Amino acid sequence: MKIAIAPDSFKESMTAGEACATFAEGWLSQRSQDEFIFLPLADGGEGTTVAICNAVNGVIQHKKVRGPLDQEVNGFIGLWNNRHNAVIEIAAASGLDLLKRDERNPLLATSYGTGELIRYALDQGIKELVIGLGGSATNDGGAGLLQALGVQLLDKNDQQLPPGGIHLRDLARIDLSTLDPRIHDIHIQVASDVTNPLLGQNGASAVFGPQKGATPEQVVMLDQALERYVTVLEQTIGRQIRHLPGTGAAGGAGTALLSVLNAEFKAGIDLILDLMEFDRKISDCDLVVTGEGSLDYQSLMGKTPQGVLRRAVAANIPVIAVAGSITNNLEPLYDAGFTAVFGITQAVQTLEKAMQDGKTNMINCARNLARWWTLAHDTGKS
């Protein structure tokens, strides 16, 4: 039989590519005659650049840029189609994983480095750009990104605002006349699994601020700062944008991209599946396996497993999901179309231990699944 393995990364345990290889290792130890195709995925967050470059034979280029707290980081972009196309993920320059847990500070974190990567892509002469929004350490509404591209964010004294979302409360004026003019000559698509608006209880600060280190008091402060930011931005561009789906993505970076840079919002997983010609590649498969670190009802809200499931079900191919941890309520996952859902953890253990043992657990899970498949299908038993 032919099997497509199409997971997202298992965060802090396995990359999507490692998850593919590890699952296949376990399965093939029991069914060596089977064939695998590896389709490592991402939905806009970490791993988006690698996933796209693997699919389109792209190359990755590195560039030193400004990190989320002004430190130098080794950012990167992906290029393909004779440098006509490029992909950038905000996590590469402004990501949460670039900081230690005790360094997280959404009040001061900046998306400036992502803007530097966009500028670097423009230097390559690109005409089409995909920007993955996921895994950011920032809550600055994409203000730093805009500043890196030449936009002036000025206080009442006409001084440039310092980096960080908290300083947006002092914003008095935005000068777009200094924006890098090359940005108008390219088509930008934003890849994200987040459709949240910028402000309020479902906005960037309230929903994502706490995981970036914001206290309840800081969430309120950051939301107020973003309110000031979007008010001035709307006055500058002459239209309302604060309620647009996706403006809250990546600490509000979606706001800057969808307004000033006129980007097109796309469901991240669908954009990537289309780029890699996923439907064609699975068309002759007997089984599709997907997964991610944690599988629950949120996995059905634009995440990688849902995107894979939707395409495979349309092709009448059964889909199995594997994950580091799974929800106690499997019914929504079954109702969505998954044939079966399996947690790979073999014993009661801490999260840290489970992530350390991720590959071993994945191998054992795949071995068991292969044996189950043989019993259920090769012998006609269930």
C-alpha positions as CSV (number, residue, x, y, z in Angstrom):
1,M,0.0,0.0,0.0
2,K,1.0,3.6,-0.4
3,I,0.8,6.0,2.5
4,A,1.1,9.8,2.6
5,I,2.4,11.2,5.9
6,A,1.5,14.9,6.2
7,P,2.0,16.2,9.7
8,D,2.8,19.6,11.1
9,S,5.7,19.9,13.6
10,F,5.5,18.5,17.1
11,K,6.6,21.7,18.7
12,E,9.9,21.4,20.7
13,S,10.0,17.6,20.0
14,M,10.1,17.0,16.2
15,T,10.0,19.0,13.0
16,A,7.4,18.1,10.5
17,G,10.1,16.4,8.4
18,E,11.4,14.4,11.4
19,A,7.9,13.4,12.3
20,C,7.5,12.0,8.7
21,A,10.7,10.0,8.9
22,T,10.1,8.7,12.4
23,F,6.6,7.5,11.7
24,A,7.7,5.7,8.6
25,E,10.6,4.1,10.5
26,G,8.2,2.6,13.0
27,W,5.6,1.5,10.3
28,L,8.2,0.0,8.0
29,S,9.7,-2.1,10.8
30,Q,6.4,-4.1,10.6
31,R,5.4,-3.6,7.0
32,S,8.5,-3.2,4.9
33,Q,6.7,-3.7,1.6
34,D,4.7,-0.4,2.0
35,E,5.6,2.8,0.3
36,F,5.6,6.3,1.9
37,I,5.5,9.8,0.5
38,F,6.6,12.5,2.9
39,L,4.6,15.8,2.9
40,P,5.9,17.8,5.9
41,L,3.5,20.8,6.5
42,A,3.0,24.0,8.3
43,D,0.0,26.4,8.5
44,G,1.8,29.7,8.6
45,G,3.9,29.3,11.8
46,E,7.3,27.8,12.4
47,G,8.3,25.5,9.5
48,T,6.4,27.3,6.8
49,T,9.5,28.3,4.9
50,V,10.9,24.8,5.0
51,A,7.6,23.2,4.0
52,I,7.1,25.4,1.0
53,C,10.8,25.2,-0.1
54,N,10.6,21.4,0.1
55,A,7.5,21.4,-2.0
56,V,8.7,23.7,-4.7
57,N,12.4,22.9,-4.8
58,G,13.2,26.3,-3.3
59,V,16.4,27.4,-1.5
60,I,16.8,29.0,1.9
61,Q,19.0,32.1,2.4
62,H,20.0,33.4,5.7
63,K,20.2,37.0,6.8
64,K,21.3,38.6,10.1
65,V,18.4,40.7,11.3
66,R,17.1,42.3,14.5
67,G,15.4,39.9,16.8
68,P,12.3,40.5,18.9
69,L,14.2,42.1,21.7
70,D,16.8,43.9,19.6
71,Q,19.3,41.1,19.6
72,E,20.9,39.9,16.4
73,V,19.3,36.7,15.0
74,N,20.0,34.5,12.0
75,G,16.8,35.1,10.0
76,F,16.0,33.4,6.7
77,I,13.8,33.5,3.7
78,G,12.9,30.9,1.0
79,L,13.3,31.6,-2.7
80,W,12.1,29.8,-5.8
81,N,11.0,30.2,-9.4
82,N,14.2,32.1,-10.3
83,R,13.8,34.4,-7.3
84,H,10.4,35.5,-8.6
85,N,8.7,34.0,-5.5
86,A,9.7,34.2,-1.8
87,V,8.4,33.1,1.5
88,I,9.1,34.6,5.0
89,E,7.8,33.4,8.4
90,I,7.5,36.0,11.2
91,A,8.8,33.3,13.6
92,A,12.2,33.4,11.8
93,A,13.0,37.0,13.0
94,S,10.4,37.9,15.5
95,G,9.5,34.5,17.0
96,L,8.7,33.4,20.5
97,D,11.1,30.5,20.2
98,L,14.0,33.0,19.8
99,L,13.5,34.0,23.5
100,K,13.9,32.1,26.7
101,R,10.8,31.8,28.7
102,D,12.0,34.4,31.2
103,E,12.9,36.8,28.4
104,R,9.4,37.1,27.0
105,N,8.2,40.7,27.0
106,P,5.4,41.6,24.7
107,L,5.5,45.2,25.9
108,L,8.9,45.7,24.1
109,A,9.1,42.9,21.5
110,T,9.3,44.2,18.0
111,S,8.5,42.8,14.5
112,Y,11.3,45.0,13.0
113,G,13.4,42.0,11.9
114,T,10.5,40.6,9.9
115,G,10.5,44.0,8.0
116,E,14.2,43.6,7.4
117,L,13.6,40.2,5.9
118,I,10.9,41.7,3.6
119,R,13.4,44.3,2.5
120,Y,16.0,41.6,1.9
121,A,13.4,39.8,-0.3
122,L,12.8,43.0,-2.2
123,D,16.5,43.2,-2.8
124,Q,16.4,39.8,-4.6
125,G,13.9,41.2,-7.1
126,I,10.9,39.1,-6.0
127,K,7.4,39.7,-7.4
128,E,5.4,37.3,-5.2
129,L,5.7,37.0,-1.5
130,V,4.1,34.7,1.1
131,I,4.4,35.7,4.7
132,G,3.6,33.1,7.4
133,L,2.1,34.5,10.5
134,G,2.5,32.3,13.6
135,G,4.7,31.9,16.6
136,S,5.5,35.6,17.1
137,A,6.8,37.0,20.3
138,T,5.4,40.4,19.5
139,N,2.3,42.5,20.2
140,D,3.2,45.6,18.2
141,G,0.6,45.5,15.4
142,G,3.4,45.1,12.9
143,A,4.6,48.6,13.8
144,G,8.3,47.4,13.8
145,L,7.8,45.7,10.5
146,L,6.5,49.0,9.0
147,Q,9.4,51.0,10.5
148,A,11.9,48.6,8.9
149,L,10.3,49.3,5.5
150,G,10.7,53.1,6.0
151,V,7.3,54.1,7.6
152,Q,7.6,56.8,10.2
153,L,5.6,56.2,13.4
154,L,5.8,59.6,15.2
155,D,4.9,60.9,18.7
156,K,3.6,64.4,19.4
157,N,7.1,65.7,19.1
158,D,7.6,64.2,15.7
159,Q,10.0,61.7,17.2
160,Q,10.1,58.1,15.9
161,L,8.5,55.7,18.4
162,P,10.9,53.2,20.1
163,P,10.2,49.5,19.5
164,G,7.5,47.6,21.3
165,G,3.7,47.5,21.4
166,I,3.4,49.5,24.6
167,H,4.9,52.6,22.9
168,L,2.0,52.7,20.4
169,R,0.0,54.5,23.1
170,D,2.1,57.6,22.3
171,L,1.5,57.5,18.5
172,A,0.4,60.8,17.1
173,R,1.0,60.5,13.4
174,I,2.0,58.0,10.7
175,D,4.0,59.1,7.6
176,L,3.6,56.6,4.8
177,S,5.4,58.7,2.2
178,T,8.8,57.1,3.2
179,L,7.5,53.5,2.7
180,D,9.9,51.5,0.4
181,P,8.2,52.0,-3.0
182,R,9.2,48.6,-4.2
183,I,6.4,47.1,-1.9
184,H,3.8,48.4,-4.4
185,D,5.3,46.3,-7.2
186,I,4.8,42.9,-5.5
187,H,1.8,40.7,-4.6
188,I,1.8,39.6,-0.9
189,Q,-0.2,36.7,0.5
190,V,-0.5,36.3,4.3
191,A,-0.6,32.7,5.4
192,S,-2.2,32.3,8.8
193,D,-4.5,30.0,10.8
194,V,-5.7,33.0,12.9
195,T,-8.7,35.0,12.0
196,N,-9.0,37.0,15.2
197,P,-9.6,40.8,15.0
198,L,-7.1,43.2,16.4
199,L,-8.9,44.4,19.5
200,G,-11.1,43.2,22.3
201,Q,-11.7,39.9,24.1
202,N,-11.0,38.0,20.9
203,G,-8.1,40.3,19.8
204,A,-4.3,39.9,19.7
205,S,-3.6,41.1,23.2
206,A,-6.3,39.2,25.1
207,V,-6.0,35.9,23.2
208,F,-2.3,35.6,22.5
209,G,-0.7,38.1,24.9
210,P,-0.6,35.8,27.9
211,Q,1.4,33.1,26.1
212,K,3.9,35.8,25.2
213,G,4.3,36.7,28.8
214,A,1.7,39.4,29.3
215,T,0.0,39.8,32.7
216,P,-3.7,40.6,32.9
217,E,-2.8,44.2,33.5
218,Q,-0.4,44.3,30.6
219,V,-3.1,42.8,28.3
220,V,-5.3,45.8,29.0
221,M,-2.4,48.2,28.4
222,L,-1.4,46.5,25.1
223,D,-5.0,46.5,23.9
224,Q,-5.3,50.2,24.6
225,A,-2.0,50.8,22.8
226,L,-3.2,48.9,19.7
227,E,-6.5,50.9,19.9
228,R,-4.5,54.1,19.5
229,Y,-2.4,52.6,16.8
230,V,-5.3,51.4,14.6
231,T,-7.2,54.7,15.1
232,V,-4.3,56.7,13.7
233,L,-3.7,54.1,11.0
234,E,-7.3,54.2,9.9
235,Q,-7.2,58.0,9.8
236,T,-4.0,57.8,7.7
237,I,-5.3,55.3,5.1
238,G,-8.9,56.5,5.1
239,R,-10.7,53.2,5.8
240,Q,-11.6,51.0,8.8
241,I,-9.6,47.8,9.2
242,R,-9.8,46.9,12.9
243,H,-12.6,44.4,12.5
244,L,-11.1,42.6,9.5
245,P,-10.5,38.9,10.2
246,G,-6.8,38.2,10.6
247,T,-5.8,41.7,11.8
248,G,-5.0,40.1,15.2
249,A,-2.7,37.5,13.8
250,A,1.0,37.5,15.0
251,G,0.5,40.2,17.7
252,G,-1.5,42.3,15.3
253,A,1.1,42.2,12.5
254,G,-1.8,41.2,10.2
255,T,-3.1,44.8,10.7
256,A,0.0,46.3,9.0
257,L,0.1,43.7,6.3
258,L,-3.5,43.8,5.3
259,S,-3.7,47.6,5.3
260,V,-0.5,49.3,4.5
261,L,1.0,46.5,2.4
262,N,-2.3,45.5,0.8
263,A,-1.7,41.8,1.5
264,E,-4.2,39.1,0.6
265,F,-5.3,37.0,3.6
266,K,-5.1,33.2,3.0
267,A,-5.8,30.2,5.2
268,G,-2.2,29.1,5.8
269,I,-2.6,25.4,5.4
270,D,-4.6,25.7,2.2
271,L,-2.1,28.1,0.6
272,I,0.7,25.6,1.4
273,L,-1.3,22.5,0.2
274,D,-2.0,24.3,-3.1
275,L,1.7,25.2,-3.5
276,M,2.8,21.6,-3.0
277,E,0.1,20.2,-5.3
278,F,-1.1,18.1,-2.3
279,D,-4.3,16.8,-4.0
280,R,-2.3,15.4,-7.0
281,K,0.3,13.8,-4.7
282,I,-2.2,11.9,-2.5
283,S,-4.5,10.9,-5.4
284,D,-3.2,7.3,-5.5
285,C,-2.6,6.8,-1.8
286,D,-4.4,4.2,0.3
287,L,-4.0,6.1,3.6
288,V,-3.1,9.6,4.8
289,V,-1.6,10.1,8.2
290,T,-1.5,13.6,9.7
291,G,-0.8,15.1,13.2
292,E,0.7,17.7,15.4
293,G,1.8,18.1,19.0
294,S,-1.7,18.5,20.4
295,L,-4.9,17.4,18.8
296,D,-8.3,18.8,20.1
297,Y,-11.2,20.9,18.8
298,Q,-8.8,23.7,18.0
299,S,-7.2,21.5,15.4
300,L,-10.5,21.8,13.4
301,M,-10.1,25.6,13.3
302,G,-7.8,26.1,10.3
303,K,-4.9,24.0,11.6
304,T,-2.8,21.5,9.5
305,P,-4.8,18.3,10.5
306,Q,-8.1,19.9,9.4
307,G,-6.7,21.0,6.1
308,V,-5.2,17.6,5.3
309,L,-8.4,15.9,6.4
310,R,-10.6,18.0,4.2
311,R,-8.5,17.2,1.1
312,A,-8.2,13.5,1.8
313,V,-11.9,13.0,2.6
314,A,-12.7,14.7,-0.7
315,A,-10.5,12.1,-2.4
316,N,-12.2,9.3,-0.5
317,I,-8.9,8.4,1.3
318,P,-9.1,7.4,5.0
319,V,-7.2,9.7,7.4
320,I,-5.5,8.8,10.7
321,A,-4.3,11.4,13.1
322,V,-1.4,11.0,15.6
323,A,-0.5,13.6,18.3
324,G,1.7,14.0,21.3
325,S,-1.5,14.5,23.3
326,I,-5.2,14.2,22.3
327,T,-8.4,15.5,23.7
328,N,-10.7,13.4,26.0
329,N,-13.6,14.2,23.7
330,L,-12.9,12.5,20.4
331,E,-16.4,12.8,19.0
332,P,-15.8,16.2,17.2
333,L,-12.7,14.7,15.5
334,Y,-14.6,11.6,14.4
335,D,-17.5,13.7,13.2
336,A,-15.1,15.8,11.2
337,G,-14.0,12.7,9.3
338,F,-11.0,11.2,11.0
339,T,-11.0,7.4,10.7
340,A,-9.0,7.1,14.0
341,V,-7.0,9.3,16.4
342,F,-4.0,8.1,18.4
343,G,-1.9,9.7,21.1
344,I,1.7,8.6,20.8
345,T,2.6,8.9,24.5
346,Q,3.1,5.5,25.9
347,A,3.0,6.1,29.7
348,V,2.1,8.8,32.2
349,Q,5.0,11.4,32.0
350,T,5.7,15.0,32.3
351,L,5.3,17.3,29.2
352,E,9.1,17.8,29.2
353,K,9.7,14.0,29.2
354,A,7.1,13.4,26.5
355,M,8.8,15.9,24.2
356,Q,12.2,14.4,24.9
357,D,10.8,10.9,24.1
358,G,8.8,12.1,21.1
359,K,10.6,10.1,18.5
360,T,10.6,6.9,20.5
361,N,6.9,7.3,21.2
362,M,6.2,8.0,17.5
363,I,8.1,4.9,16.4
364,N,6.2,2.7,18.9
365,C,2.8,4.2,17.9
366,A,3.6,3.6,14.2
367,R,4.6,0.1,14.9
368,N,1.3,-0.6,16.6
369,L,-0.7,1.1,13.9
370,A,1.0,-1.0,11.2
371,R,0.2,-4.2,13.1
372,W,-3.4,-3.1,13.5
373,W,-3.7,-2.2,9.8
374,T,-2.4,-5.7,8.9
375,L,-5.0,-7.3,11.1
376,A,-7.8,-5.1,10.0
377,H,-7.1,-5.1,6.2
378,D,-4.8,-7.9,5.1
379,T,-6.8,-10.6,7.0
380,G,-10.2,-9.0,6.6
381,K,-10.7,-8.9,10.3
382,S,-11.6,-5.8,12.4
